[in-house]
Amino acid sequence: MQVKIHWIIDGMADMDVDKPEDAEAKVEEMLKQVLADNPDLINVLGARAIQGKAYLPGSEDDIGDTTPDV
């Protein structure tokens, strides 16, 4: 029997960089290397996209916190 599996990898990295774009570039470089070193992620597991967005720490860190920022 052939079945389809939709999978998601969710992660959060903390990096000490000068600006958010530097963190995004560093993570992108690392993930490209992981994909290059592990072709089965694409060829067998069907990885199609990896995305992320850097932001400064704050209320976004705790989605359970509904207290408004003052």
C-alpha positions in Angstrom: 0.0 0.0 0.0 1.4 3.4 -0.9 0.6 6.3 1.4 1.6 10.0 1.5 3.1 11.6 4.6 3.1 15.3 5.2 5.8 16.2 7.7 7.0 19.4 9.2 10.1 20.2 11.1 9.8 23.2 13.5 12.8 24.7 15.3 14.0 27.8 17.1 17.6 28.9 17.2 19.2 31.6 19.3 22.2 33.3 17.7 24.5 36.1 18.7 24.8 38.2 15.5 24.9 41.9 14.5 21.6 41.9 12.7 18.7 39.6 12.0 19.7 39.1 8.4 23.0 37.7 9.5 21.2 35.0 11.6 19.0 34.1 8.6 22.0 33.8 6.3 23.8 31.6 8.9 20.9 29.3 9.3 20.3 29.1 5.5 24.0 28.2 5.0 23.8 25.5 7.7 20.5 24.0 6.3 21.9 24.0 2.7 24.8 22.0 4.0 22.5 19.5 5.8 20.5 19.0 2.6 23.7 18.6 0.6 25.1 16.0 3.1 21.7 14.2 3.3 20.2 13.9 -0.2 17.6 11.4 1.1 15.9 14.4 2.7 15.0 15.5 -0.8 15.1 12.2 -2.8 13.3 9.9 -0.3 11.5 12.2 2.2 10.5 14.8 -0.5 11.7 17.9 1.3 10.4 20.8 -0.8 10.9 23.9 1.3 12.6 25.2 4.4 11.8 28.7 5.6 12.4 30.9 8.6 12.3 34.5 9.7 14.6 36.2 12.2 13.1 38.5 14.8 14.3 40.3 17.9 13.3 38.5 21.2 10.1 39.8 22.7 6.5 38.9 23.1 6.7 36.7 20.0 8.7 34.2 22.0 5.8 33.3 24.2 2.7 32.8 22.1 0.8 31.9 25.3 1.5 35.3 26.8 -1.4 37.6 26.0 -0.2 40.5 28.1 0.2 43.6 25.9 3.7 45.1 25.7 3.9 48.4 27.5 
